[in-house]
């Protein structure tokens, strides 16, 4: 099921859109779709980043990863 969205735009813009034969519905649909996809990707990135932060905190210093990190820290 689809919903309808209405938008008020200045008359000059509407005239320009008509002049350039721009399909307003298609432009809005594409823009909204892209915006939702970008937000979903940002949310996934934040979730992955949080998981990485938790993983880094829970890595004991005695593990190989901890030892390598410790060694790198000493070099700097």
Phi and psi in degrees as a GROMACS rama.xvg file:
@    title "Ramachandran Plot"
@    xaxis  label "Phi"
@    yaxis  label "Psi"
@TYPE xy
-106.063  150.767  UNK-2
-109.951  160.197  UNK-3
-106.865  138.066  UNK-4
-123.467  134.46  UNK-5
-115.703  148.34  UNK-6
-137.239  135.956  UNK-7
-92.562  130.39  UNK-8
-131.759  155.538  UNK-9
-61.8578  146.678  UNK-10
-56.7921  -38.8581  UNK-11
-60.3174  -40.0351  UNK-12
-65.9349  -43.5569  UNK-13
-59.9184  -40.9762  UNK-14
-65.2803  -41.6302  UNK-15
-63.9053  -42.1117  UNK-16
-59.2839  -44.0443  UNK-17
-65.5267  -43.4214  UNK-18
-58.5621  -39.8134  UNK-19
-93.1509  8.68664  UNK-20
53.2072  44.5712  UNK-21
-88.0037  127.722  UNK-22
-80.3142  97.3717  UNK-23
-60.1113  -44.4754  UNK-24
-58.8233  -43.719  UNK-25
-67.4707  -40.9399  UNK-26
-62.1056  -45.2554  UNK-27
-66.0851  -44.8513  UNK-28
-58.1192  -46.7498  UNK-29
-63.4846  -43.841  UNK-30
-63.0896  -44.79  UNK-31
-65.4028  -41.4373  UNK-32
-60.5738  -46.8798  UNK-33
-63.5956  -39.206  UNK-34
-64.1372  -44.0437  UNK-35
-64.5734  -43.0456  UNK-36
-61.7584  -42.1388  UNK-37
-63.3751  -42.9817  UNK-38
-64.4313  -40.108  UNK-39
-63.115  -42.2676  UNK-40
-64.7124  -40.6471  UNK-41
-62.6674  -40.8129  UNK-42
-63.4549  -43.132  UNK-43
-62.7414  -42.0929  UNK-44
-61.8137  -40.9698  UNK-45
-63.4031  -41.0669  UNK-46
-63.7297  -43.6987  UNK-47
-64.6301  -41.4212  UNK-48
-61.4669  -41.8183  UNK-49
-63.1939  -41.4507  UNK-50
-63.5718  -40.8336  UNK-51
-63.1697  -41.928  UNK-52
-61.2065  -42.6012  UNK-53
-64.7525  -40.763  UNK-54
-63.6934  -42.8854  UNK-55
-63.7152  -40.0628  UNK-56
-69.7424  -32.5874  UNK-57
-89.2067  -1.59881  UNK-58
-77.6603  115.262  UNK-59
-65.656  148.228  UNK-60
-64.2871  -22.5503  UNK-61
-80.9188  -8.41472  UNK-62
-78.7997  168.89  UNK-63
-58.6617  -43.1804  UNK-64
-62.079  -45.1878  UNK-65
-61.6992  -41.4528  UNK-66
-66.4222  -41.9008  UNK-67
-63.5116  -44.3519  UNK-68
-62.3916  -42.3443  UNK-69
-61.6756  -42.9501  UNK-70
-63.461  -42.4878  UNK-71
-65.0643  -39.1127  UNK-72
-63.0125  -35.6142  UNK-73
-69.8786  -29.107  UNK-74
-70.8861  -24.9465  UNK-75
